[in-house]
């Protein structure tokens, strides 16, 4: 019950966003733009500015790529056994590969393990944003029948505002630039506002998902890979990660998170079974109320 209480407050905020959207029909695009272009970049700037760069962050990046490659192999193999179409496999990949580390994972880490784990989660959120803006776009392009060049994929990375926040934080840290204490308080206060806002946004996004008829095998594949196989693979990989225990726990739990909201956006943009990916987001988010406490227990929280 204690572990469920770590996740329950997050779901309560999701619920407020969900109910508010059902009743008020707010403009999600404007609220998302505020979080994406103002709040989250300030949060990432603060995180990368305050935390000394170490080789541990390189390990996070390397092992994030490794787990992505492993999950791609597992998903393609599962699709081959299920005799899935190219479009089906692409949609399953979009759901299975990318966890919701921003709207969901970072707040859970804050509630479960504290500020240090939260900072690690923000770093992983940026890394996951990098992956979904490269590998994710290639997958969506492949499934939608479009073509995209390596150059276009690289350019897409620099369309993510949090990348600029991270780069600025690193530059300021390496250059030993001092920021006035009062200004830093404003940056931190504004950046911290992103946490409840992005949680509300996810609830609002879930309110717009409609139930559709899908092939059950596709939904089951996304659920199995994203909610079970991904964290189990992460638990195996951390055995080889020469980092602290807290970072290992963050790596495991964030890879146990449900389908990322950005996966739905890519599916819509490239028309890769958007209803399947959207519904997978809803189902895995609901199931996480049970699975996240389980993996929190397994990692020793």
C-alpha positions in Angstrom: 0.0 0.0 0.0 2.9 2.4 0.8 4.3 1.9 -2.7 0.9 2.5 -4.3 0.7 5.8 -2.4 3.8 6.9 -4.3 2.0 6.5 -7.6 -1.5 7.5 -6.4 -0.8 11.3 -6.1 0.5 11.3 -9.6 -2.7 9.6 -10.8 -4.7 12.2 -8.8 -3.1 15.0 -10.8 -3.7 13.0 -14.0 -7.3 12.7 -12.9 -7.7 16.5 -12.3 -6.4 17.1 -15.8 -8.7 14.4 -17.3 -11.8 15.8 -15.6 -10.9 19.4 -16.3 -10.6 18.6 -20.0 -13.8 16.7 -20.1 -15.7 19.6 -18.5 -13.9 22.7 -19.8 -12.6 21.6 -23.2 -9.4 23.6 -22.8 -6.9 24.3 -25.5 -4.2 21.6 -24.8 -2.0 22.9 -27.6 -1.4 26.3 -25.9 -0.8 24.8 -22.5 1.6 22.2 -24.0 3.5 24.9 -25.8 4.0 26.9 -22.6 5.4 23.8 -20.9 7.4 22.7 -23.9 9.0 26.1 -24.8 9.2 27.8 -21.4 8.9 25.6 -18.3 10.7 22.4 -19.3 13.8 24.2 -20.9 14.2 26.2 -17.6 14.0 23.0 -15.6 16.6 21.2 -17.8 18.8 24.3 -17.6 18.7 24.3 -13.8 19.3 20.5 -13.7 22.3 20.5 -16.0 23.7 23.7 -14.5 23.6 22.5 -10.9 24.8 18.9 -11.4 28.4 18.3 -12.1 29.0 16.5 -15.4 30.3 13.0 -14.8 31.0 9.8 -16.8 27.8 8.4 -15.2 25.7 10.5 -17.7 27.6 8.9 -20.6 26.7 5.5 -19.2 23.1 6.5 -19.1 23.2 7.5 -22.7 25.0 4.4 -23.8 22.7 2.0 -21.9 19.6 3.9 -23.1 20.8 3.2 -26.7 21.5 -0.5 -25.8 18.0 -1.1 -24.3 16.4 0.6 -27.3 18.3 -1.7 -29.7 17.3 -4.8 -27.6 13.6 -3.8 -27.6 13.7 -3.1 -31.3 14.9 -6.6 -31.9 12.3 -8.2 -29.5 9.5 -6.2 -31.1 10.5 -7.1 -34.7 10.8 -10.7 -33.7 7.3 -10.6 -32.1 5.9 -8.9 -35.2 7.4 -11.6 -37.4 5.7 -14.4 -35.2 2.4 -12.5 -35.3 2.7 -12.0 -39.1 2.2 -8.3 -38.5 2.3 -5.7 -41.3 5.0 -3.1 -41.6 2.6 -0.5 -40.3 1.6 -2.7 -37.4 5.2 -3.3 -36.4 6.0 0.4 -36.6 3.0 1.3 -34.4 4.0 -1.4 -31.9 7.6 0.0 -31.9 6.4 3.5 -31.2 4.5 2.2 -28.2 7.1 -0.3 -26.9 10.3 1.7 -27.2 9.7 5.1 -25.6 8.6 5.5 -22.0 6.8 8.4 -20.5 9.8 9.7 -18.5 8.8 13.3 -18.5 5.1 13.6 -17.6 5.1 10.6 -15.4 8.6 9.2 -14.7 10.2 12.3 -13.2 7.4 13.0 -10.7 7.4 9.4 -9.5 11.1 9.5 -9.0 10.8 12.7 -7.0 8.1 11.2 -4.7 9.8 7.8 -4.4 13.5 8.6 -4.2 13.9 12.4 -3.7 15.6 15.3 -5.4 18.8 13.5 -6.6 16.8 10.8 -8.4 14.6 13.5 -9.9 17.7 15.2 -11.4 18.7 11.8 -12.9 15.2 11.4 -14.3 15.4 14.8 -16.0 18.7 13.8 -17.6 17.1 10.6 -18.9 14.1 12.6 -20.1 16.4 14.6 -22.3 18.1 11.4 -23.6 14.7 9.8 -24.3 13.8 13.0 -26.2 16.9 12.6 -28.3 16.1 9.0 -29.1 12.4 9.6 -30.0 13.5 12.5 -32.2 15.9 10.3 -34.2 15.0 6.6 -34.0 11.3 7.4 -33.3 11.0 9.6 -36.5 12.7 6.9 -38.6 10.3 4.3 -37.3 7.2 6.5 -37.9 8.5 7.4 -41.3 9.0 3.8 -42.2 5.6 2.7 -41.1 3.8 5.6 -42.7 5.5 5.0 -46.0 7.3 8.4 -46.0 11.0 8.9 -46.5 13.2 10.9 -44.2 17.0 11.6 -44.5 19.6 11.4 -41.8 20.0 15.2 -42.1 16.2 15.7 -41.4 16.4 13.4 -38.3 19.4 15.3 -36.9 17.6 18.7 -37.6 14.6 17.4 -35.7 16.7 17.0 -32.5 17.3 20.7 -32.4 13.5 21.3 -32.6 13.3 20.0 -29.0 13.4 23.0 -26.7 14.8 21.0 -23.7 17.9 20.3 -25.7 18.7 24.0 -25.7 18.1 24.2 -21.9 20.4 21.2 -21.4 23.1 22.7 -23.7 22.9 26.1 -22.0 23.2 24.5 -18.5 26.3 22.5 -19.5 27.9 25.6 -21.1 27.2 27.8 -18.1 28.6 25.1 -15.8 31.8 24.4 -17.8 32.4 28.1 -18.3 32.0 28.7 -14.5 29.4 31.4 -15.2 27.8 32.7 -12.0 24.1 33.5 -11.9 22.7 35.9 -9.4 21.0 34.1 -6.5 17.7 35.9 -7.0 17.6 35.2 -10.7 18.5 31.5 -10.0 15.5 31.3 -7.6 13.2 32.6 -10.3 14.6 30.1 -12.8 14.1 27.2 -10.4 10.6 28.3 -9.3 9.5 28.6 -13.0 11.2 25.3 -14.0 9.6 23.5 -11.0 6.2 24.6 -12.2 6.6 22.3 -15.2 6.1 19.2 -13.1 2.5 19.7 -12.1 1.7 21.3 -15.5 3.0 18.3 -17.6 1.1 15.9 -15.3 -2.1 17.9 -15.9 -1.4 17.9 -19.7 -1.1 14.1 -19.8 -4.5 13.8 -18.0 -6.0 16.2 -20.5 -4.5 14.2 -23.4 -5.9 11.0 -22.0 -9.3 12.6 -21.9 -9.3 12.9 -25.7 -8.4 9.3 -26.4 -11.4 7.3 -27.8 -11.8 3.6 -27.6 -11.4 1.9 -31.0 -11.4 -1.6 -32.3 -7.9 -3.0 -32.6 -6.4 -6.4 -33.1 -5.9 -7.6 -29.5 -2.5 -9.1 -30.3 -1.1 -5.6 -31.2 -2.2 -4.1 -27.9 -1.0 -7.1 -26.0 2.4 -6.8 -27.7 2.8 -3.2 -26.6 1.7 -3.9 -23.1 4.1 -6.9 -22.7 7.1 -5.2 -24.2 6.6 -1.7 -22.6 5.4 -2.7 -19.2 7.2 -6.0 -18.5 10.0 -6.8 -20.9 11.5 -3.3 -20.9 12.0 -3.0 -17.1 13.2 -6.6 -16.9 15.8 -5.9 -19.6 16.8 -2.7 -17.7 17.2 -4.8 -14.5 19.6 -7.0 -16.4 21.5 -4.1 -17.9 22.1 -2.3 -14.6 24.2 -5.2 -13.5 26.8 -4.0 -16.0 26.4 -0.3 -15.3 29.3 1.1 -13.2 27.1 3.8 -11.5 25.5 4.4 -8.1 22.4 2.5 -6.9 20.1 5.5 -7.1 20.9 6.0 -10.8 20.4 2.3 -11.4 16.9 2.4 -9.8 16.0 5.5 -11.8 17.1 3.7 -15.0 14.9 0.7 -14.2 11.8 2.6 -13.1 11.8 5.0 -16.0 12.1 2.1 -18.4 9.0 0.6 -16.7 6.9 3.7 -17.5 3.9 3.5 -19.9 3.9 4.6 -23.5 5.2 8.2 -24.0 2.7 10.9 -25.2 5.2 11.9 -27.9 4.8 8.5 -29.5 1.1 9.3 -30.1 2.2 12.6 -31.7 4.5 10.8 -34.1 1.9 8.2 -34.9 -0.6 11.0 -35.8 2.0 13.0 -37.8 3.0 10.1 -39.9 -0.4 8.3 -39.9 1.0 5.1 -38.3 -2.1 3.6 -36.6 -2.5 6.6 -34.4 -5.6 5.2 -32.7 -3.6 2.0 -31.7 -0.7 4.1 -30.3 -3.1 6.5 -28.5 -5.1 3.7 -26.9 -1.9 1.9 -25.9 -0.9 5.1 -24.1 -4.2 5.0 -22.1 -4.1 1.3 -21.3 -0.5 1.2 -20.2 -0.9 4.3 -18.1 -3.8 2.7 -16.2 -1.9 -0.6 -15.8 1.1 1.3 -14.4 -0.9 1.9 -11.2 -0.2 -1.7 -10.5 3.1 -2.3 -12.3 5.1 0.7 -11.1 4.6 -0.1 -7.4 5.7 -3.7 -8.2 9.0 -2.6 -9.8 9.5 0.0 -7.1 9.4 -2.9 -4.6 11.7 -5.1 -6.8 14.4 -2.3 -6.9 14.2 -1.9 -3.2 12.3 1.3 -2.7 
